[in-house]
Amino acid sequence: MLNFCFLMPEARSAGKKVRFGVYEVDLVSGELRKNGTLIRLQEQPFQVLAMLLERPGELVSRDDLRSKLWSADTFVDFDHSLNTAVNKLREALGDAAANPRFVQTIARRGYRFIAPVQESGQAVAPTSTLTPVGDAPSQTDPSSKPEAPQPAQVLHPELEVPIPRRGLTRALFLLIQVMYLIFYLEGLFHWQSVYQIAASFLPAWAATAVIIAVVITAGVGIPLRCYLISAVAFDHRRFGENFRRIFPFLLAMDQLWAVAPFLLAGKIGFGPAFAATAALLYVPFSERTLVLLAYPAHAF
């Protein structure tokens, strides 16, 4: 645990502790505790937390954080290092960029501490820097009540769209995996029917190749889909990184299964088969989008 008293002179002189939720931060000793239990946090993530707590509810720009964490003559990848520091802070707090409880990302601008904090025995409600000064209630009028801050709309750092609820994106992703599992099981249970349909308009060797492709991709796809379902169901925090690694293979396999509706063209017609194939060709890209929404690559 790194103890450092040089973070903030004003904090050292006040000797203050800040509380939010079940967490307590000692800005002098550089300690973070959860229900009294010390949580290990490196120096830079703690400095980020200290700056956010000094201005609860206000936007702390990335430039301000850079100037605090690194001197002007330091040669470092600031963006990557800052993202890493914020990621470690969120990990220590059990927070998530997609559904923040403490550290809110303002895309390309900075961060805001959004949870109510208690400082030196007095509650401090987060305030938004986006509120015009003229609209602030008079401090001399005891009857006036401050309005609840209106949180700024949080955009996804990569897709630049409003971040939906993680429960929704994860549920949609799970439904897609169940759909593919049904495809695989149907293909294996009715492989003879698949062969007969393929042999009706393809040479015997080509129909055999279709069956081999169905068996191999289904055999690989079933455990793969089970992994994807379990990872999302248990909300594995590094699932986004793992999915990005396997996505090229997943894309190739899904594109092969996307042509499956043409095996039913004789029964459903060419038009519906073509439409179903076009939709299935897009599904892997929708999977990638859902994963990006629920598991951002970086906590920007």
GULUMNU-103125 format. One record per residue (C-alpha): residue in three letters; x, y, z. Coordinates in steps of 0.5 Angstrom, whole numbers, plus 500, padded with zeros to 3 digits. Example, Ala and Ser with C-alpha at 12.3 -4.5 7.8 and 13.67 -1.06 7.14 Angstrom:
2
+--------+-----+-----+-----+
| residu |   u |   v |   w |
+--------+-----+-----+-----+
|    ala | 525 | 491 | 516 |
|    ser | 527 | 498 | 514 |
+--------+-----+-----+-----+
END
This chain:
300
+--------+-----+-----+-----+
| residu |   u |   v |   w |
+--------+-----+-----+-----+
|    met | 500 | 500 | 500 |
|    leu | 503 | 507 | 498 |
|    asn | 502 | 512 | 503 |
|    phe | 504 | 519 | 501 |
|    cys | 502 | 526 | 504 |
|    phe | 504 | 530 | 498 |
|    leu | 497 | 529 | 494 |
|    met | 494 | 535 | 496 |
|    pro | 496 | 541 | 501 |
|    glu | 489 | 543 | 503 |
|    ala | 487 | 536 | 505 |
|    arg | 494 | 535 | 509 |
|    ser | 492 | 541 | 513 |
|    ala | 485 | 539 | 514 |
|    gly | 487 | 532 | 516 |
|    lys | 480 | 530 | 513 |
|    lys | 477 | 523 | 511 |
|    val | 471 | 523 | 506 |
|    arg | 466 | 517 | 506 |
|    phe | 462 | 515 | 500 |
|    gly | 457 | 509 | 501 |
|    val | 461 | 503 | 504 |
|    tyr | 468 | 506 | 503 |
|    glu | 472 | 511 | 507 |
|    val | 478 | 515 | 504 |
|    asp | 484 | 518 | 508 |
|    leu | 487 | 523 | 503 |
|    val | 493 | 524 | 508 |
|    ser | 495 | 517 | 509 |
|    gly | 493 | 515 | 502 |
|    glu | 488 | 509 | 504 |
|    leu | 482 | 507 | 501 |
|    arg | 478 | 502 | 506 |
|    lys | 471 | 498 | 505 |
|    asn | 467 | 497 | 511 |
|    gly | 474 | 498 | 515 |
|    thr | 478 | 493 | 511 |
|    leu | 484 | 496 | 507 |
|    ile | 484 | 496 | 500 |
|    arg | 490 | 496 | 496 |
|    leu | 490 | 502 | 491 |
|    gln | 496 | 504 | 487 |
|    glu | 499 | 511 | 487 |
|    gln | 496 | 514 | 481 |
|    pro | 489 | 511 | 481 |
|    phe | 489 | 514 | 488 |
|    gln | 491 | 521 | 486 |
|    val | 485 | 520 | 481 |
|    leu | 480 | 519 | 486 |
|    ala | 483 | 524 | 491 |
|    met | 482 | 529 | 485 |
|    leu | 475 | 527 | 484 |
|    leu | 473 | 527 | 491 |
|    glu | 476 | 534 | 492 |
|    arg | 470 | 536 | 486 |
|    pro | 464 | 532 | 487 |
|    gly | 459 | 532 | 482 |
|    glu | 464 | 537 | 478 |
|    leu | 467 | 535 | 471 |
|    val | 475 | 534 | 472 |
|    ser | 478 | 534 | 465 |
|    arg | 483 | 529 | 463 |
|    asp | 488 | 535 | 462 |
|    asp | 487 | 537 | 469 |
|    leu | 488 | 529 | 471 |
|    arg | 494 | 529 | 466 |
|    ser | 498 | 535 | 470 |
|    lys | 497 | 532 | 477 |
|    leu | 499 | 525 | 475 |
|    trp | 505 | 527 | 471 |
|    ser | 510 | 533 | 470 |
|    ala | 511 | 537 | 464 |
|    asp | 517 | 534 | 462 |
|    thr | 515 | 526 | 463 |
|    phe | 515 | 522 | 457 |
|    val | 509 | 517 | 457 |
|    asp | 503 | 515 | 453 |
|    phe | 498 | 520 | 457 |
|    asp | 492 | 517 | 455 |
|    his | 493 | 510 | 456 |
|    ser | 496 | 511 | 463 |
|    leu | 490 | 515 | 465 |
|    asn | 485 | 510 | 462 |
|    thr | 489 | 504 | 466 |
|    ala | 489 | 509 | 472 |
|    val | 482 | 510 | 472 |
|    asn | 481 | 502 | 470 |
|    lys | 484 | 500 | 477 |
|    leu | 480 | 505 | 481 |
|    arg | 474 | 502 | 478 |
|    glu | 476 | 495 | 479 |
|    ala | 478 | 497 | 487 |
|    leu | 471 | 500 | 487 |
|    gly | 467 | 495 | 484 |
|    asp | 465 | 500 | 479 |
|    ala | 464 | 499 | 471 |
|    ala | 464 | 505 | 466 |
|    ala | 458 | 502 | 462 |
|    asn | 454 | 503 | 469 |
|    pro | 457 | 507 | 474 |
|    arg | 456 | 508 | 481 |
|    phe | 462 | 513 | 483 |
|    val | 466 | 515 | 477 |
|    gln | 462 | 517 | 471 |
|    thr | 465 | 518 | 464 |
|    ile | 464 | 524 | 460 |
|    ala | 466 | 522 | 453 |
|    arg | 473 | 525 | 451 |
|    arg | 472 | 531 | 456 |
|    gly | 474 | 527 | 463 |
|    tyr | 470 | 524 | 469 |
|    arg | 465 | 526 | 475 |
|    phe | 464 | 523 | 481 |
|    ile | 457 | 522 | 482 |
|    ala | 456 | 519 | 488 |
|    pro | 454 | 523 | 495 |
|    val | 460 | 524 | 499 |
|    gln | 461 | 526 | 506 |
|    glu | 466 | 530 | 508 |
|    ser | 469 | 532 | 515 |
|    gly | 462 | 529 | 518 |
|    gln | 458 | 534 | 513 |
|    ala | 454 | 531 | 507 |
|    val | 456 | 534 | 500 |
|    ala | 451 | 532 | 495 |
|    pro | 454 | 532 | 488 |
|    thr | 453 | 538 | 484 |
|    ser | 454 | 539 | 476 |
|    thr | 458 | 544 | 473 |
|    leu | 453 | 545 | 467 |
|    thr | 448 | 548 | 472 |
|    pro | 448 | 556 | 470 |
|    val | 451 | 560 | 476 |
|    gly | 444 | 565 | 475 |
|    asp | 440 | 559 | 477 |
|    ala | 443 | 557 | 483 |
|    pro | 439 | 558 | 489 |
|    ser | 441 | 564 | 494 |
|    gln | 446 | 561 | 500 |
|    thr | 443 | 567 | 504 |
|    asp | 435 | 564 | 504 |
|    pro | 434 | 558 | 508 |
|    ser | 428 | 557 | 505 |
|    ser | 431 | 556 | 498 |
|    lys | 432 | 548 | 497 |
|    pro | 438 | 546 | 492 |
|    glu | 435 | 543 | 486 |
|    ala | 437 | 536 | 484 |
|    pro | 443 | 536 | 479 |
|    gln | 441 | 533 | 472 |
|    pro | 446 | 528 | 470 |
|    ala | 449 | 529 | 463 |
|    gln | 448 | 524 | 458 |
|    val | 454 | 519 | 458 |
|    leu | 456 | 517 | 451 |
|    his | 460 | 510 | 450 |
|    pro | 467 | 512 | 449 |
|    glu | 468 | 508 | 442 |
|    leu | 461 | 508 | 439 |
|    glu | 459 | 515 | 441 |
|    val | 452 | 513 | 443 |
|    pro | 448 | 513 | 449 |
|    ile | 450 | 507 | 454 |
|    pro | 444 | 503 | 455 |
|    arg | 443 | 499 | 461 |
|    arg | 448 | 493 | 462 |
|    gly | 442 | 488 | 463 |
|    leu | 439 | 489 | 457 |
|    thr | 445 | 489 | 452 |
|    arg | 447 | 482 | 456 |
|    ala | 440 | 479 | 455 |
|    leu | 440 | 481 | 448 |
|    phe | 447 | 477 | 447 |
|    leu | 445 | 471 | 451 |
|    leu | 439 | 471 | 447 |
|    ile | 443 | 471 | 440 |
|    gln | 447 | 465 | 443 |
|    val | 441 | 461 | 445 |
|    met | 439 | 462 | 438 |
|    tyr | 445 | 459 | 435 |
|    leu | 445 | 453 | 440 |
|    ile | 438 | 451 | 437 |
|    phe | 441 | 452 | 430 |
|    tyr | 447 | 447 | 432 |
|    leu | 442 | 442 | 435 |
|    glu | 437 | 442 | 430 |
|    gly | 443 | 441 | 425 |
|    leu | 446 | 435 | 428 |
|    phe | 439 | 432 | 430 |
|    his | 436 | 432 | 423 |
|    trp | 443 | 431 | 419 |
|    gln | 440 | 426 | 415 |
|    ser | 434 | 431 | 412 |
|    val | 440 | 436 | 411 |
|    tyr | 444 | 432 | 407 |
|    gln | 437 | 430 | 403 |
|    ile | 436 | 437 | 402 |
|    ala | 443 | 439 | 400 |
|    ala | 443 | 433 | 395 |
|    ser | 437 | 435 | 392 |
|    phe | 441 | 441 | 388 |
|    leu | 448 | 439 | 389 |
|    pro | 453 | 434 | 387 |
|    ala | 453 | 428 | 392 |
|    trp | 460 | 430 | 394 |
|    ala | 458 | 437 | 395 |
|    ala | 452 | 435 | 400 |
|    thr | 457 | 431 | 404 |
|    ala | 462 | 437 | 405 |
|    val | 455 | 441 | 407 |
|    ile | 454 | 435 | 412 |
|    ile | 461 | 435 | 414 |
|    ala | 461 | 443 | 415 |
|    val | 455 | 442 | 419 |
|    val | 458 | 437 | 424 |
|    ile | 465 | 440 | 425 |
|    thr | 462 | 447 | 426 |
|    ala | 456 | 445 | 431 |
|    gly | 461 | 441 | 435 |
|    val | 466 | 447 | 436 |
|    gly | 460 | 452 | 436 |
|    ile | 456 | 448 | 442 |
|    pro | 462 | 449 | 447 |
|    leu | 464 | 456 | 444 |
|    arg | 456 | 458 | 445 |
|    cys | 456 | 455 | 452 |
|    tyr | 463 | 459 | 454 |
|    leu | 459 | 466 | 452 |
|    ile | 453 | 464 | 455 |
|    ser | 457 | 463 | 462 |
|    ala | 461 | 469 | 461 |
|    val | 456 | 474 | 460 |
|    ala | 451 | 470 | 465 |
|    phe | 457 | 471 | 471 |
|    asp | 459 | 478 | 468 |
|    his | 466 | 476 | 467 |
|    arg | 470 | 483 | 467 |
|    arg | 475 | 481 | 462 |
|    phe | 470 | 478 | 457 |
|    gly | 470 | 484 | 453 |
|    glu | 478 | 483 | 451 |
|    asn | 477 | 475 | 450 |
|    phe | 471 | 476 | 446 |
|    arg | 475 | 481 | 441 |
|    arg | 480 | 475 | 441 |
|    ile | 475 | 470 | 438 |
|    phe | 471 | 475 | 434 |
|    pro | 475 | 473 | 427 |
|    phe | 474 | 466 | 428 |
|    leu | 466 | 467 | 431 |
|    leu | 465 | 471 | 425 |
|    ala | 467 | 466 | 420 |
|    met | 463 | 461 | 423 |
|    asp | 457 | 465 | 423 |
|    gln | 458 | 467 | 416 |
|    leu | 458 | 460 | 414 |
|    trp | 451 | 458 | 418 |
|    ala | 448 | 465 | 415 |
|    val | 447 | 461 | 409 |
|    ala | 443 | 455 | 412 |
|    pro | 436 | 458 | 410 |
|    phe | 438 | 457 | 403 |
|    leu | 437 | 450 | 405 |
|    leu | 430 | 451 | 406 |
|    ala | 429 | 455 | 400 |
|    gly | 425 | 450 | 396 |
|    lys | 420 | 450 | 402 |
|    ile | 420 | 457 | 404 |
|    gly | 421 | 461 | 397 |
|    phe | 428 | 464 | 395 |
|    gly | 426 | 471 | 398 |
|    pro | 425 | 469 | 405 |
|    ala | 431 | 465 | 405 |
|    phe | 435 | 471 | 402 |
|    ala | 432 | 475 | 407 |
|    ala | 434 | 471 | 413 |
|    thr | 441 | 470 | 410 |
|    ala | 442 | 477 | 410 |
|    ala | 439 | 478 | 417 |
|    leu | 444 | 472 | 420 |
|    leu | 450 | 476 | 416 |
|    tyr | 449 | 482 | 420 |
|    val | 448 | 478 | 427 |
|    pro | 455 | 477 | 429 |
|    phe | 456 | 485 | 428 |
|    ser | 451 | 486 | 433 |
|    glu | 454 | 481 | 438 |
|    arg | 460 | 485 | 437 |
|    thr | 456 | 492 | 438 |
|    leu | 453 | 489 | 444 |
|    val | 459 | 487 | 447 |
|    leu | 462 | 493 | 446 |
|    leu | 456 | 497 | 450 |
|    ala | 457 | 492 | 456 |
|    tyr | 464 | 491 | 456 |
|    pro | 468 | 497 | 454 |
|    ala | 475 | 496 | 451 |
|    his | 477 | 502 | 456 |
|    ala | 475 | 506 | 461 |
|    phe | 476 | 513 | 458 |
+--------+-----+-----+-----+
END
